[in-house]
Structure formats: C-alpha cells, structure tokens
Amino acid sequence: MARKIAIVAVGGNALIRDPKKTGLQDQFESVRFTVPYIVDLIQAGYSVAITHGNGPQVGFLLRKNEISAKEVPPAPLDYIGSNTQGSIGYMFETSLYNEFRRRGMPNRAVALVTETVVDANDPAFKNPTKPIGSFMDEATAKMRQEQDGWSVVEDSGRGWRRVVPSPRPKRIIQESIIRELLEQGETVIAVGGGGVPVAEAEDGTISGLEAVIDKDLASSVLASSIGADLFIISTEVEKVALDFTKPTRRWLDKLTIAEAEQYLKEGQFGKGSMEPKVKAVIDYLKNGGKEAIITNSENIIRSLRGESGTRFVL
C-alpha cells in the first residue's frame, strides 16, 4: 500500500529555543529535539518532506558579512540562503540518521538545495516586508536603519527586526525530484528558507535573486504541487490563538477557511509570525489539500488524533 505524503514545515526560530543559546551546536540540539516527533509521524505511515525556516540563520550570516566586509567579498542573499539550506539540512540529516538507527529503522534522509521560482517584477521588491535576523530594541533598529539603510519594523510585539523583499513563490524547481523520493519512502529536507529565489527567463534558464521567500507559503506550494495528504506547520505554540497578546487570549481547536480569512482581515494574526502560516494553510486547502494542522513539534501525533493543535477545514 502506498504511503501517505506529509509536509512538515519547521520554523527557523524553532531551531533557536533559547535566545541566549544561538550557536550552531545549540541549533543542532534543537533539531535533535524536534526530529523524534517527525520520526513518530514516519512510523505512523507517512513519507515526510521537512521544510524549514532560516530567518535567524540568514541574519547571522548577514552580520558576518558586515563584520568581515574589509577582509572578504560579501555573500549575496541568495547564496546565503543556499548556505543555510546546507547547514540546517546537515543537522536534520544527521539527527534523522541517528534516530532511525536508534529505532532500528532502515530509513534514509537527504537534504536538497532547493530553488523557488518567483516573479522578478513582484511588487515585494519595492516593498520589503519579510523579517529576518535577530530581534532588536527600537533604538538599535533605528540606528541600523540610519547607518546601514535597513528597512525595519516592529514584529508582533516581540521586538524590532530587519525586513527584506519577500516575493510570492510560484513553483519549486526540484518538485518532481522531491515527489519521486517521497514515493520511494525516503525522507527529504527541502525548500529551506522557502527555497533560493530564482527568476525564470523566456528561454527557461534561471538566475538567483536577492530576496527571502516565506517558507510557509513555499511549503504550501510544494504540498499542493505534489498532492500531499497532510500539511503540518510546526511552530512554537501548541495552537493558534485569537487575541494572542491580550488577557482575552483564546486557543482554537478548529478553524474553517471562512473563519480564518475573517480573522486575517481583522488582523488577529501577527504579520511576522502566525499570519503567513494561516495564509499558507488556506492556500493549500483551496488548492485541493486534504488535511492541515498548526501545532508544535511535541504535539504532532496528538494533533492527528484530534487531541492538540489547530485543525483547518474547508
């Protein structure tokens, strides 16, 4: 019997569970914490593609660019994105390999440097909105804006962050390879950071662009294009909430598309946090998706049983 296909999107901030511990080994430990819950899903009968964010990691590399600018040529943003796909992919590959061996499973995992087609004329290039890098206080953010020409915004009450262009994803270049691997029962790490943004010329050739693609929207494109049976967005909270930062906060067990769209209009979901996740789920379901859940990694299996998470339905 053919295995079901699941896309599990893991946030870049989920790789940094303690803001005081941001080193690569700390990130590896966070991946190692998350992986057993994903392997539980594999043992439940799913072929899994893991996608991941890279906002903090891109921010670190951009900072290294600034510090070393007089010594070595700076890396463009598309190259930085591909670098994070390699390093984070390595963490997942190693953690998955070890977890498979620990459980006596013969499974294999592979990380793919993934490219995502966007429109070079997307309005996002004139209106940067995607938060990247570490959180700052307002004074530091305004200083970087003045000295370095950054675009900065306040991010959902959590602090200030730099924003860069975030064009909408149109197509995943490696889509067919990912599908073939999943159909063979392999575990794939792909679409890291939303994929390296590329523009497609009339002759079909592609070239990289300096931008950051939202990983949840790109994950939704992948889930829809390969006909995934399940789309899970793993984030820092167990469920989606209304009035998240207020005393009137309410956790949600289930949301219809109509309800979700209404709450989006009301501004219930943070633009740099929950909003793109909810939009990604809506896109997936509207494009024929079967099942979508937002929860944290610890509750992936419980959410499938209806015991946790926020389930989205038509």
C-alpha positions in Angstrom: 0.0 0.0 0.0 1.3 3.4 -1.0 2.4 5.6 1.9 0.7 8.9 2.6 2.8 12.0 2.0 3.2 14.7 4.7 4.9 18.1 4.6 6.2 19.3 7.9 7.3 22.9 8.0 9.6 23.7 10.9 10.2 27.4 11.8 13.7 28.9 11.8 13.1 30.3 15.2 12.2 26.8 16.4 15.8 25.9 15.8 16.8 28.5 18.5 14.8 27.5 21.6 16.8 29.7 23.9 17.7 33.3 22.7 20.8 33.1 24.8 22.0 30.0 23.0 22.2 30.6 19.3 25.4 28.8 18.2 25.4 26.0 15.6 25.7 23.3 18.3 22.7 24.9 20.1 20.7 24.8 16.9 21.7 21.2 16.3 20.4 20.3 19.7 17.1 21.9 18.9 16.9 19.9 15.6 17.7 16.8 17.6 14.9 17.6 20.0 12.4 18.0 17.1 13.4 15.0 14.9 11.9 12.2 17.1 8.4 13.7 16.8 8.8 13.7 13.0 10.0 10.1 13.0 6.9 9.2 15.0 5.0 10.5 12.0 7.1 8.4 9.7 6.4 5.3 11.8 2.7 6.2 11.6 2.9 5.5 7.9 3.8 8.8 6.2 6.6 9.7 3.8 7.8 13.1 5.1 9.3 16.1 3.5 10.7 18.5 6.1 10.8 22.2 5.2 12.4 24.8 7.5 12.8 28.5 8.1 16.1 30.3 8.1 15.4 33.8 9.3 17.7 33.9 12.3 20.4 32.0 10.4 20.3 34.4 7.5 20.6 37.2 9.9 23.7 35.8 11.5 25.4 35.4 8.1 24.4 38.9 7.0 26.0 40.2 10.2 29.2 38.2 9.4 29.1 39.9 6.0 29.2 43.3 7.7 31.9 42.4 10.1 34.2 40.9 7.5 33.4 43.2 4.6 37.0 44.7 4.6 38.6 41.2 4.5 36.4 39.0 2.2 33.8 39.7 -0.5 30.3 39.7 1.0 27.9 36.9 0.0 24.6 37.9 -1.8 21.4 37.0 -0.1 20.6 34.1 -2.5 23.9 32.5 -1.7 23.4 33.0 2.0 20.0 31.2 1.6 21.7 28.2 0.0 24.3 28.1 2.7 21.6 27.8 5.4 19.9 25.1 3.4 23.2 23.1 3.6 24.0 23.7 7.2 20.4 23.2 8.5 19.9 20.3 6.1 23.1 18.7 7.6 21.6 19.0 11.1 18.4 17.3 10.0 20.2 14.6 8.0 22.5 13.7 10.9 19.7 13.7 13.5 17.4 11.7 11.3 20.1 9.1 10.6 20.8 8.7 14.3 17.2 8.5 15.2 16.5 5.9 12.5 19.4 3.8 13.8 18.3 4.2 17.4 14.9 2.8 16.5 16.3 0.0 14.2 14.7 1.6 11.1 16.4 1.2 7.7 15.1 4.6 6.5 17.2 7.2 4.8 17.2 11.0 4.6 18.6 13.5 2.1 18.8 17.3 2.1 18.3 19.1 -1.2 19.4 22.6 -2.1 16.0 23.8 -3.5 15.2 26.7 -5.8 11.9 28.5 -5.9 10.7 30.5 -9.0 9.4 34.0 -8.3 8.3 36.9 -10.5 11.3 39.3 -10.9 8.7 42.1 -11.1 6.9 41.1 -7.9 5.9 44.3 -6.1 7.6 42.9 -3.0 11.0 44.0 -4.4 9.8 47.6 -3.9 8.2 47.0 -0.6 10.3 44.8 1.8 8.2 43.0 4.4 10.0 39.8 5.4 11.5 39.9 8.9 15.0 38.3 9.1 17.7 38.1 11.7 17.7 38.6 15.5 15.2 40.8 17.4 16.4 44.3 18.4 15.2 47.1 20.6 13.8 50.1 18.9 16.9 52.3 19.4 19.2 49.7 17.8 16.8 49.1 14.9 16.6 52.9 14.2 20.4 53.1 14.3 20.8 50.3 11.8 18.2 52.0 9.6 20.1 55.2 9.6 23.6 53.8 9.3 23.1 50.8 7.1 20.0 51.7 5.1 18.0 48.8 6.6 14.2 48.6 6.4 13.0 47.8 9.9 9.6 47.0 11.5 8.2 46.2 14.9 7.4 42.4 14.8 4.2 41.3 16.7 5.1 42.8 20.0 8.3 40.8 20.2 10.8 43.5 19.2 12.2 45.1 16.0 13.6 43.3 13.0 15.1 44.0 9.6 12.8 43.3 6.7 13.8 42.3 3.1 11.8 41.6 -0.1 9.6 38.6 0.1 8.1 37.7 -3.3 5.4 35.1 -3.6 6.6 31.6 -4.6 5.3 30.3 -7.9 6.9 27.0 -8.4 9.5 24.7 -6.8 12.2 23.7 -9.4 13.1 20.4 -7.7 9.4 19.5 -7.2 9.5 16.3 -9.3 12.7 15.0 -7.6 11.1 15.6 -4.1 8.0 13.7 -5.2 9.9 10.8 -6.6 12.0 10.4 -3.4 8.9 10.6 -1.2 7.1 7.9 -3.3 10.1 5.7 -2.7 9.7 6.2 1.1 12.7 8.4 1.6 12.7 11.4 4.0 13.5 14.7 2.3 14.7 18.0 3.7 13.8 20.7 1.1 12.6 24.2 0.5 14.8 25.5 3.3 14.0 29.1 3.9 11.3 29.0 1.3 13.9 27.9 -1.3 16.6 30.1 -3.0 14.6 32.7 -5.0 15.2 32.5 -8.8 13.7 34.3 -11.8 12.9 32.3 -14.9 13.8 33.8 -18.3 11.9 33.3 -21.5 14.3 30.6 -22.6 13.7 28.6 -19.4 17.1 29.4 -17.7 17.1 30.7 -14.1 19.1 33.1 -12.1 19.2 33.9 -8.4 17.6 37.0 -6.8 18.3 38.8 -3.5 15.2 38.1 -1.5 13.8 35.8 1.1 10.7 33.7 0.4 8.3 32.9 3.2 8.9 29.2 4.0 5.3 28.5 4.9 4.0 29.8 1.6 6.6 27.9 -0.3 5.9 24.8 1.7 2.2 25.2 0.8 3.2 25.4 -2.9 5.2 22.2 -2.6 2.4 20.4 -0.7 -0.2 21.4 -3.3 2.1 20.5 -6.3 3.0 17.0 -5.1 -0.5 16.3 -3.8 0.5 15.9 -0.1 -2.1 14.2 2.1 -1.1 16.2 5.2 0.4 19.7 5.7 1.7 20.4 9.2 3.2 23.7 10.3 5.3 23.2 13.4 5.7 26.3 15.4 6.5 27.5 18.9 2.9 27.3 20.2 0.5 24.3 20.6 -2.4 26.0 18.9 -3.4 29.1 17.0 -4.9 31.8 19.2 -7.2 34.9 19.0 -6.1 38.0 20.9 -2.7 36.3 21.3 -1.0 39.1 23.3 -4.1 40.1 25.3 -5.7 38.8 28.5 -8.6 37.7 26.4 -6.5 35.1 24.5 -8.5 32.2 23.2 -6.9 29.0 21.8 -8.5 27.5 18.8 -9.1 23.7 18.2 -10.6 24.1 14.7 -10.9 26.8 12.0 -12.8 26.8 8.7 -11.3 28.7 5.8 -14.0 31.3 6.0 -13.3 31.9 9.7 -9.6 32.0 9.1 -10.0 34.6 6.3 -12.2 36.7 8.5 -9.7 36.7 11.4 -6.9 37.6 8.9 -9.0 40.7 7.8 -9.3 41.6 11.5 -5.6 41.5 12.0 -5.7 38.7 14.5 -2.5 37.0 13.4 0.9 38.6 13.6 2.4 39.5 10.2 5.8 38.2 11.0 4.6 35.1 12.8 1.2 33.5 12.6 -0.3 35.3 9.6 1.8 33.7 6.8 1.2 30.3 8.4 -2.6 30.7 8.3 -2.3 32.0 4.7 -0.2 29.0 3.7 -2.8 26.6 5.1 -5.6 28.4 3.4 -3.8 28.2 0.0 -3.1 24.5 0.5 -6.7 23.7 1.2 -8.1 25.8 -1.6 -5.7 24.0 -4.0 -7.1 20.6 -3.1 -5.3 19.9 0.1 -6.8 17.2 2.4 -5.6 17.9 5.9 -3.8 20.9 7.6 -2.7 21.4 11.2 -0.7 24.1 13.0 0.9 22.9 16.3 4.3 22.5 18.0 6.6 19.6 17.3 5.8 17.8 20.6 2.1 17.5 19.7 2.3 16.4 16.0 1.0 12.9 16.7 -1.6 14.1 19.3 -2.8 16.6 16.8 -3.5 13.8 14.3 -5.7 12.2 16.9 -7.6 15.5 17.5 -6.1 15.9 20.9 -4.0 19.0 20.2 -3.2 21.6 17.6 -5.4 23.7 15.4 -7.0 21.8 12.6 -8.1 23.7 9.4 -11.1 22.5 7.4 -13.0 23.7 4.3 
